[in-house]
Amino acid sequence: MGDRDEPAPLGALIRAEIAAAGPMRLDRYMALCNARYYATRDPLGRGGDFVTAPEMTQAFGELLGAWCVAVWQSLGRPDAVLLAEAGPGRGTLMADALRLADRVAPDFAAAPRVHLIETSPVLRTAQDLPLPGRIAASHCGIGTLPGGPLLLLANEFLDALPVRQFLPTEHGWRERAVGVEGERLVWTTIPASDPPASGAAAERGDAALAWVAALAARLARQGGAALVIDYGHEGGAADTLQAVRGHA
């Protein structure tokens, strides 16, 4: 490949944006890092950085497949149902779900059109192997899904979305950001534009809230259901940030 095909080093892009616009809000920094990370590698499995439940046991995906069949039946067995997954990884979960559906409800297996919400070109390629001929289309977001009743699965998707962190000080709320010292990226704070109403240090997932709101609006308009499985706090968490590399 020529130089045009090689993405610029992410650190250089971040430092350039900070030089032009000032300290970078945490969620912007996370979004840039997430996009580059997932676009350039398969992070799953023994040779990657982490594993998820579908990669450990097929029973997980099969249980979700049983849920899809049950919900489809409760909707009146629509022929034009969409079966979608957000953050499908290698396609393992969807393949397991469809295997169960093929076995227990062949009429359901013939009905769905499988749509995967996945931005990573590396993972999109990997998904063709476990799902040959089953993928109708891949999408970068909910907004491009076709119309009709929707059954959507999302496992460990929301907890990967960017967050914002707010810190109370004697001069009011500050928001965590990333700055530059020399060539190093460092933590700093900036004035908070829309802080929490009150309380101690707080973390807020604006990206996750916006995604759930868009999904809920879609389901309210066109019908269907979503099953979202994730880890998290019931509320009040101040710092859930975690970096994982090589399963450590």
C-alpha positions in Angstrom: 0.0 0.0 0.0 1.1 3.5 -0.6 1.3 6.3 2.0 -2.2 7.4 1.2 -3.5 4.0 2.4 -1.8 4.2 5.8 -3.8 6.0 8.5 -1.9 8.8 10.2 -0.7 7.9 13.7 -3.6 8.4 16.1 -1.5 10.2 18.7 -0.4 12.8 16.1 -4.0 13.4 15.1 -5.1 13.9 18.7 -2.2 16.3 19.5 -3.0 18.3 16.3 -6.7 18.6 17.3 -5.8 19.7 20.8 -3.3 22.2 19.4 -6.0 23.7 17.2 -9.0 23.6 19.6 -7.7 23.2 23.1 -8.0 20.2 25.6 -10.1 17.4 24.2 -13.2 16.3 26.1 -12.9 12.7 27.4 -15.8 11.3 25.2 -14.2 12.8 22.1 -10.9 11.2 23.0 -12.6 7.8 23.7 -14.5 7.9 20.4 -11.3 8.5 18.4 -9.4 5.7 20.2 -12.3 3.3 19.9 -12.7 3.9 16.2 -9.1 3.3 15.4 -8.8 0.3 17.7 -11.7 -1.6 16.3 -11.0 -0.6 12.7 -7.5 -2.0 12.7 -7.7 -5.4 14.5 -9.7 -8.3 15.8 -9.5 -7.8 19.5 -11.2 -11.0 20.5 -9.9 -14.4 21.6 -6.7 -15.8 23.0 -4.5 -13.7 20.8 -6.5 -10.5 21.3 -7.2 -8.4 24.3 -10.5 -9.8 25.7 -13.2 -12.4 25.3 -17.0 -12.1 25.5 -19.6 -14.7 26.5 -20.4 -15.8 22.9 -16.8 -16.7 22.4 -16.8 -18.9 25.4 -20.0 -21.0 25.0 -22.5 -21.5 22.2 -25.2 -21.8 24.8 -25.2 -18.0 25.3 -26.1 -17.2 21.7 -28.5 -20.1 21.5 -30.5 -18.7 24.5 -30.7 -15.4 22.7 -31.9 -17.2 19.6 -34.6 -18.8 21.7 -35.6 -15.3 22.9 -35.8 -14.1 19.3 -38.1 -16.9 18.3 -40.4 -16.4 21.3 -40.7 -12.6 20.6 -41.3 -13.2 16.9 -44.1 -15.6 17.8 -45.6 -13.0 20.1 -45.5 -10.4 17.3 -47.7 -12.6 15.2 -44.9 -14.3 13.1 -44.3 -11.4 10.7 -42.6 -12.4 7.5 -40.6 -9.1 7.1 -38.9 -9.1 10.5 -35.4 -7.7 10.8 -32.9 -9.5 13.0 -30.1 -7.2 13.9 -27.1 -7.1 16.3 -25.2 -4.1 17.5 -21.5 -4.8 18.0 -21.5 -8.3 16.7 -17.8 -9.0 16.9 -16.9 -12.0 14.8 -20.6 -12.9 14.3 -20.4 -15.7 16.8 -23.4 -14.8 18.8 -25.6 -14.4 15.7 -24.4 -17.7 14.2 -25.3 -19.5 17.5 -28.7 -17.7 17.7 -29.5 -18.7 14.1 -28.4 -22.3 14.7 -31.0 -22.6 17.4 -33.7 -20.9 15.4 -33.0 -23.2 12.4 -33.5 -26.2 14.6 -36.6 -25.3 16.6 -38.4 -22.8 14.4 -37.5 -23.2 10.7 -40.3 -20.8 9.7 -38.7 -18.1 11.8 -35.2 -18.9 10.3 -36.6 -18.3 6.9 -38.2 -15.0 7.8 -35.5 -12.7 9.2 -33.1 -10.6 7.3 -29.9 -10.3 9.3 -28.4 -6.9 9.7 -25.2 -6.2 11.6 -24.4 -2.8 13.1 -20.6 -2.8 12.8 -18.1 -0.1 11.8 -14.9 -2.2 11.8 -13.9 -3.4 8.3 -11.7 -6.1 10.0 -14.7 -7.5 11.9 -17.1 -7.2 9.0 -14.8 -9.5 7.0 -14.6 -11.9 9.9 -18.4 -12.1 10.2 -18.7 -13.6 6.7 -17.2 -16.9 7.9 -19.8 -17.9 10.5 -22.7 -16.3 8.6 -22.3 -17.3 5.0 -25.1 -16.0 2.9 -27.1 -14.8 6.0 -26.0 -11.1 6.2 -28.4 -8.8 4.3 -26.3 -5.7 5.1 -23.9 -4.1 7.5 -24.5 -0.7 9.0 -22.7 2.0 10.9 -25.8 2.8 13.1 -29.4 2.2 13.7 -30.5 5.0 11.4 -29.8 3.0 8.2 -31.7 -0.1 9.1 -34.6 -0.9 6.8 -38.1 -0.4 8.0 -40.3 -3.0 9.6 -40.5 -5.0 12.9 -37.1 -5.3 14.5 -35.5 -7.8 16.8 -32.2 -6.4 18.0 -29.5 -8.0 20.1 -26.6 -6.1 21.8 -24.1 -7.8 24.1 -21.4 -5.8 25.8 -22.1 -2.9 23.4 -23.1 0.0 25.5 -20.2 -0.3 27.9 -17.8 0.4 25.0 -19.3 3.7 24.1 -17.6 7.0 25.2 -18.4 8.6 28.6 -18.0 12.0 30.1 -16.7 12.6 33.6 -17.5 15.6 35.9 -15.6 16.7 38.9 -16.9 19.2 41.5 -14.5 21.9 42.7 -14.8 24.9 44.9 -15.2 26.9 41.7 -18.0 24.8 40.3 -18.1 21.7 38.0 -15.1 20.8 35.8 -15.1 18.1 33.1 -12.3 15.6 32.5 -10.3 16.2 29.3 -7.1 15.3 27.6 -4.3 17.8 27.1 -0.7 17.9 25.9 2.5 18.4 27.8 5.4 18.3 25.3 4.6 15.2 23.3 2.7 13.5 26.1 -1.0 13.3 26.4 -2.1 14.1 30.0 -5.3 14.4 32.0 -6.6 17.9 32.6 -10.0 19.5 33.2 -12.1 22.1 31.3 -15.2 24.0 32.3 -18.3 21.8 32.3 -20.8 22.9 29.7 -23.8 20.9 31.0 -22.9 19.4 34.3 -25.0 17.3 36.7 -27.5 19.2 38.7 -25.8 18.3 42.0 -23.8 15.7 43.8 -20.3 14.3 43.9 -18.1 13.3 41.1 -20.1 11.7 38.3 -19.8 9.8 35.0 -22.4 10.1 32.3 -22.8 8.0 29.1 -24.3 10.5 26.7 -23.5 8.3 23.7 -25.3 5.3 25.3 -28.3 7.4 26.2 -28.6 8.8 22.7 -28.3 5.3 21.2 -31.0 3.9 23.5 -33.3 6.8 22.7 -32.9 6.3 19.0 -33.5 2.6 19.4 -36.6 3.2 21.5 -38.0 5.6 19.0 -37.5 3.1 16.2 -39.3 0.4 18.1 -42.1 2.7 19.1 -42.7 3.6 15.4 -42.3 0.3 13.7 -42.6 -2.4 16.4 -40.3 -5.1 17.7 -38.1 -5.6 20.7 -34.5 -5.3 21.9 -32.4 -7.4 24.3 -29.4 -5.4 25.6 -26.9 -7.3 27.9 -24.2 -5.3 29.6 -22.3 -4.8 32.8 -22.5 -1.6 34.8 -23.7 0.3 37.9 -27.2 1.1 38.8 -26.2 4.8 39.1 -23.8 7.2 40.8 -20.5 5.8 39.4 -17.8 8.3 39.2 -15.1 6.4 37.3 -15.7 3.2 35.4 -12.9 3.7 32.8 -10.9 0.6 32.2 -8.2 -0.4 29.7 -7.6 -4.0 28.8 -4.6 -5.4 26.9 -3.7 -9.0 26.5 -6.4 -10.0 28.9 -4.9 -7.9 31.7 
